[in-house]
Amino acid sequence: MIKHVVMVKLKQFSSHKIKLEKAKLFKLMLLDLLQKVPDLKAMEVGLNFNEKPSAYDVVLISEFESKEGLDNYRIHPEHIVVLDFLKEIMEKTAVVDYVSQ
C-alpha cells in the first residue's frame, strides 16, 4: 500500500472565517475525489486546530495500491481541478509518499 501525505498552509485571508471556509471547501473537494478517481482507495482529510504559527492548516492522508495508482491520481482531470483551487489558496505545502507496511 502507498500512502500519500500532504500538509497545506493556507494564505492569510482578510478574516479567520474566510480562511476556515476555504479550508472546508478544499476538504470537501478532496473527499469528493473518492467517488471520481478509481485508483484512490482511501482518504482522510483533517483541519488543524493548533494555533501555533508553524502549524499547517490542512492534512491529507490518502492510500493507493501502487505507485502507478498514485501517478494516475496525480494526473486525473478531477484531481487537477482540486490542484487548481489549491494553488489559489495555499501559501506552501509539504508532501511525503511512502510504502506502508
N, CA, C and O of each residue as an XYZ file, in Angstrom:
404
protein
N       0.844     -1.178      0.000
C       0.000      0.000      0.000
C       0.891      1.243      0.000
O       1.903      1.298      0.699
N       0.499      2.231     -0.790
C       1.213      3.505     -0.864
C       0.411      4.554     -0.096
O      -0.801      4.679     -0.272
N       1.102      5.296      0.750
C       0.480      6.411      1.481
C       1.009      7.724      0.887
O       2.204      7.875      0.634
N       0.104      8.646      0.678
C       0.413      9.971      0.144
C      -0.075     10.968      1.183
O      -1.277     11.071      1.427
N       0.851     11.706      1.798
C       0.526     12.645      2.864
C       0.876     14.057      2.392
O       1.991     14.316      1.938
N      -0.086     14.954      2.508
C       0.123     16.348      2.109
C      -0.324     17.249      3.253
O      -1.415     17.085      3.798
N       0.525     18.196      3.605
C       0.156     19.231      4.567
C       0.118     20.558      3.827
O       1.006     20.865      3.032
N      -0.920     21.342      4.096
C      -1.123     22.605      3.393
C      -1.218     23.745      4.399
O      -1.977     23.691      5.366
N      -0.430     24.765      4.141
C      -0.545     26.013      4.907
C      -1.245     27.003      3.981
O      -0.752     27.311      2.896
N      -2.393     27.492      4.421
C      -3.165     28.414      3.605
C      -2.629     29.833      3.706
O      -1.975     30.210      4.678
N      -2.930     30.610      2.667
C      -2.608     32.032      2.684
C      -3.395     32.702      3.816
O      -4.381     32.161      4.316
N      -2.937     33.873      4.199
C      -3.712     34.682      5.145
C      -4.834     35.362      4.370
O      -4.600     35.972      3.327
N      -6.028     35.253      4.879
C      -7.178     35.909      4.268
C      -7.612     37.054      5.167
O      -7.065     37.230      6.255
N      -8.582     37.827      4.727
C      -8.995     39.016      5.474
C      -9.611     38.685      6.830
O      -9.681     39.545      7.709
N     -10.062     37.424      7.004
C     -10.585     37.021      8.302
C     -10.357     35.522      8.502
O     -10.171     34.770      7.546
N     -10.376     35.113      9.768
C     -10.248     33.693     10.084
C     -11.424     32.913      9.512
O     -11.268     31.770      9.082
N     -12.600     33.532      9.508
C     -13.802     32.877      8.981
C     -13.636     32.518      7.505
O     -13.992     31.414      7.093
N     -13.102     33.433      6.715
C     -12.888     33.165      5.290
C     -11.864     32.052      5.109
O     -12.042     31.169      4.270
N     -10.790     32.094      5.900
C      -9.767     31.050      5.826
C     -10.375     29.685      6.143
O     -10.088     28.706      5.454
N     -11.203     29.614      7.166
C     -11.847     28.362      7.543
C     -12.801     27.882      6.452
O     -12.874     26.684      6.182
N     -13.525     28.794      5.830
C     -14.423     28.427      4.728
C     -13.639     27.840      3.564
O     -14.068     26.854      2.965
N     -12.496     28.432      3.235
C     -11.639     27.914      2.156
C     -11.131     26.521      2.510
O     -11.116     25.631      1.659
N     -10.717     26.328      3.754
C     -10.221     25.026      4.197
C     -11.321     23.967      4.117
O     -11.072     22.846      3.676
N     -12.520     24.317      4.539
C     -13.641     23.368      4.499
C     -14.013     23.011      3.060
O     -14.294     21.849      2.765
N     -14.017     23.986      2.174
C     -14.311     23.714      0.772
C     -13.242     22.807      0.167
O     -13.560     21.871     -0.566
N     -11.987     23.081      0.472
C     -10.887     22.253     -0.009
C     -11.054     20.813      0.479
O     -10.859     19.870     -0.287
N     -11.412     20.647      1.742
C     -11.638     19.311      2.299
C     -12.748     18.591      1.532
O     -12.582     17.430      1.158
N     -13.862     19.256      1.297
C     -14.969     18.632      0.561
C     -14.559     18.248     -0.855
O     -14.932     17.183     -1.347
N     -13.797     19.112     -1.503
C     -13.330     18.812     -2.859
C     -12.437     17.571     -2.864
O     -12.545     16.720     -3.748
N     -11.553     17.478     -1.865
C     -10.675     16.309     -1.776
C     -11.481     15.036     -1.540
O     -11.284     14.037     -2.232
N     -12.375     15.069     -0.579
C     -13.157     13.872     -0.259
C     -14.034     13.436     -1.426
O     -14.305     12.246     -1.587
N     -14.474     14.380     -2.230
C     -15.272     14.067     -3.410
C     -14.478     13.237     -4.420
O     -15.061     12.507     -5.221
N     -13.168     13.348     -4.383
C     -12.321     12.572     -5.306
C     -12.458     11.067     -5.082
O     -12.206     10.285     -5.998
N     -12.852     10.656     -3.887
C     -13.047      9.229     -3.613
C     -14.059      8.606     -4.567
O     -13.955      7.425     -4.898
N     -15.033      9.387     -5.007
C     -16.069      8.896     -5.922
C     -15.657      9.032     -7.385
O     -16.306      8.468     -8.266
N     -14.589      9.772     -7.646
C     -14.243     10.119     -9.024
C     -12.937      9.521     -9.537
O     -12.736      9.417    -10.747
N     -12.049      9.128     -8.629
C     -10.729      8.641     -9.033
C     -10.600      7.170     -8.633
O     -10.432      6.868     -7.452
N     -10.677      6.258     -9.596
C     -10.689      4.827     -9.280
C      -9.457      4.331     -8.502
O      -9.574      3.423     -7.680
N      -8.292      4.914     -8.754
C      -7.074      4.446     -8.082
C      -6.972      4.903     -6.631
O      -6.145      4.384     -5.881
N      -7.787      5.853     -6.228
C      -7.789      6.362     -4.858
C      -8.592      5.406     -3.982
O      -9.811      5.311     -4.124
N      -7.923      4.703     -3.084
C      -8.565      3.659     -2.285
C      -9.131      4.171     -0.958
O     -10.154      3.671     -0.490
N      -8.483      5.149     -0.358
C      -8.949      5.705      0.915
C      -8.363      7.105      1.073
O      -7.316      7.432      0.514
N      -9.080      7.928      1.860
C      -8.598      9.282      2.092
C      -9.129      9.789      3.430
O     -10.281      9.556      3.796
N      -8.263     10.479      4.134
C      -8.636     11.177      5.356
C      -8.138     12.607      5.215
O      -7.001     12.836      4.805
N      -8.985     13.564      5.554
C      -8.610     14.976      5.488
C      -8.923     15.599      6.831
O     -10.047     15.500      7.324
N      -7.932     16.242      7.423
C      -8.117     16.884      8.721
C      -7.858     18.373      8.655
O      -6.982     18.837      7.924
N      -8.640     19.125      9.439
C      -8.439     20.569      9.571
C      -7.799     20.844     10.917
O      -8.287     20.388     11.951
N      -6.732     21.573     10.903
C      -5.941     21.854     12.098
C      -6.670     22.791     13.068
O      -7.379     23.707     12.650
N      -6.481     22.546     14.368
C      -6.979     23.477     15.378
C      -5.839     24.112     16.170
O      -6.084     24.979     17.010
N      -4.600     23.697     15.918
C      -3.427     24.237     16.592
C      -3.156     25.648     16.064
O      -3.085     25.849     14.852
N      -3.008     26.604     16.944
C      -2.851     27.998     16.536
C      -1.401     28.466     16.459
O      -1.153     29.655     16.260
N      -0.445     27.562     16.611
C       0.963     27.951     16.513
C       1.279     28.424     15.094
O       0.749     27.872     14.129
N       2.123     29.423     14.958
C       2.475     29.926     13.625
C       3.108     28.859     12.710
O       2.990     28.942     11.487
N       3.760     27.886     13.293
C       4.412     26.846     12.487
C       3.442     25.768     12.000
O       3.811     24.942     11.166
N       2.222     25.768     12.505
C       1.252     24.728     12.169
C       0.723     24.900     10.751
O       0.549     26.018     10.266
N       0.472     23.774     10.101
C      -0.197     23.760      8.803
C      -1.706     23.725      9.054
O      -2.148     23.401     10.156
N      -2.488     24.057      8.034
C      -3.935     24.192      8.199
C      -4.731     22.947      7.832
O      -5.771     22.678      8.433
N      -4.255     22.189      6.855
C      -4.976     21.022      6.360
C      -3.977     19.879      6.169
O      -2.850     20.091      5.723
N      -4.409     18.673      6.512
C      -3.590     17.495      6.226
C      -4.444     16.489      5.463
O      -5.623     16.293      5.759
N      -3.826     15.866      4.485
C      -4.463     14.846      3.662
C      -3.634     13.579      3.762
O      -2.415     13.613      3.601
N      -4.298     12.456      4.030
C      -3.637     11.152      4.011
C      -4.455     10.281      3.065
O      -5.621      9.989      3.332
N      -3.845      9.873      1.970
C      -4.565      9.050      1.000
C      -3.799      7.762      0.748
O      -2.594      7.679      0.989
N      -4.527      6.748      0.253
C      -3.945      5.420      0.039
C      -4.189      4.944     -1.384
O      -5.240      5.180     -1.980
N      -3.168      4.262     -1.904
C      -3.197      3.698     -3.245
C      -2.588      2.303     -3.191
O      -1.749      2.016     -2.337
N      -3.009      1.450     -4.094
C      -2.475      0.094     -4.121
C      -1.049      0.038     -4.661
O      -0.298     -0.888     -4.353
N      -0.680      1.035     -5.470
C       0.645      1.010     -6.098
C       1.109      2.429     -6.406
O       0.331      3.381     -6.345
N       2.383      2.548     -6.735
C       2.930      3.834     -7.159
C       2.254      4.278     -8.449
O       2.033      5.471     -8.656
N       1.929      3.338     -9.306
C       1.248      3.657    -10.561
C      -0.131      4.268    -10.277
O      -0.557      5.199    -10.960
N      -0.823      3.733     -9.259
C      -2.110      4.299     -8.871
C      -1.972      5.741     -8.406
O      -2.793      6.593     -8.744
N      -0.926      6.009     -7.626
C      -0.651      7.380     -7.177
C      -0.345      8.275     -8.372
O      -0.825      9.407     -8.443
N       0.452      7.770     -9.310
C       0.778      8.543    -10.512
C      -0.480      8.854    -11.321
O      -0.625      9.961    -11.840
N      -1.391      7.885    -11.431
C      -2.649      8.099    -12.149
C      -3.507      9.152    -11.454
O      -4.140      9.976    -12.113
N      -3.526      9.123    -10.132
C      -4.260     10.109     -9.334
C      -3.729     11.511     -9.612
O      -4.503     12.451     -9.795
N      -2.425     11.643     -9.641
C      -1.804     12.963     -9.824
C      -2.219     13.632    -11.130
O      -2.312     14.858    -11.196
N      -2.467     12.840    -12.167
C      -2.802     13.412    -13.476
C      -4.297     13.306    -13.816
O      -4.722     13.731    -14.890
N      -5.078     12.747    -12.913
C      -6.517     12.603    -13.166
C      -7.148     13.991    -13.297
O      -6.862     14.872    -12.487
N      -8.003     14.199    -14.306
C      -8.610     15.532    -14.524
C      -9.347     16.089    -13.307
O      -9.301     17.296    -13.068
N     -10.019     15.249    -12.540
C     -10.733     15.737    -11.346
C      -9.756     16.196    -10.269
O     -10.040     17.146     -9.539
N      -8.615     15.533    -10.164
C      -7.580     15.940     -9.212
C      -6.965     17.270     -9.642
O      -6.647     18.115     -8.805
N      -6.802     17.445    -10.938
C      -6.232     18.701    -11.455
C      -7.132     19.883    -11.073
O      -6.624     20.958    -10.752
N      -8.444     19.704    -11.103
C      -9.375     20.762    -10.693
C      -9.116     21.155     -9.235
O      -9.096     22.338     -8.897
N      -8.919     20.156     -8.381
C      -8.642     20.416     -6.963
C      -7.289     21.123     -6.816
O      -7.158     22.050     -6.017
N      -6.296     20.693     -7.577
C      -4.980     21.348     -7.525
C      -5.063     22.813     -7.942
O      -4.400     23.667     -7.353
N      -5.873     23.102     -8.952
C      -6.024     24.488     -9.389
C      -6.599     25.349     -8.261
O      -6.155     26.477     -8.050
N      -7.587     24.814     -7.540
C      -8.140     25.541     -6.395
C      -7.075     25.701     -5.304
O      -6.944     26.768     -4.703
N      -6.327     24.638     -5.062
C      -5.271     24.678     -4.050
C      -4.267     25.793     -4.351
O      -3.854     26.516     -3.444
N      -3.880     25.931     -5.594
C      -2.910     26.962     -5.976
C      -3.412     28.364     -5.629
O      -2.613     29.260     -5.360
N      -4.729     28.556     -5.635
C      -5.316     29.855     -5.315
C      -5.278     30.158     -3.814
O      -5.226     31.322     -3.419
N      -5.305     29.119     -2.982
C      -5.478     29.343     -1.542
C      -4.254     29.015     -0.701
O      -4.229     29.344      0.485
N      -3.242     28.380     -1.270
C      -2.128     27.903     -0.448
C      -0.979     28.895     -0.382
O      -0.717     29.660     -1.309
N      -0.310     28.842      0.760
C       0.960     29.542      0.927
C       2.094     28.574      0.611
O       3.027     28.906     -0.121
N       1.998     27.351      1.187
C       3.010     26.329      0.929
C       2.444     24.957      1.288
O       1.436     24.835      1.984
N       3.130     23.934      0.789
C       2.748     22.555      1.085
C       3.988     21.744      1.436
O       5.118     22.131      1.138
N       3.740     20.610      2.076
C       4.776     19.609      2.334
C       4.165     18.253      1.978
O       3.000     17.995      2.282
N       4.948     17.394      1.337
C       4.437     16.115      0.861
C       5.389     14.987      1.258
O       6.610     15.141      1.229
N       4.797     13.850      1.630
C       5.560     12.623      1.867
C       4.790     11.483      1.211
O       3.587     11.338      1.430
N       5.478     10.675      0.409
C       4.923      9.445     -0.158
C       5.761      8.293      0.355
O       6.990      8.354      0.324
N       5.093      7.219      0.837
C       5.865      6.092      1.351
C       5.091      4.795      1.191
O       3.879      4.793      0.977
N       5.819      3.693      1.300
C       5.220      2.366      1.258
C       4.830      1.993      2.675
O       5.666      1.974      3.578
N       3.558      1.698      2.862
C       3.036      1.317      4.175
C       3.213     -0.178      4.382
O       3.036     -0.966      3.453
N       3.561     -0.564      5.593
C       3.769     -1.991      5.909
C       2.489     -2.667      6.290
O       2.487     -3.862      6.585
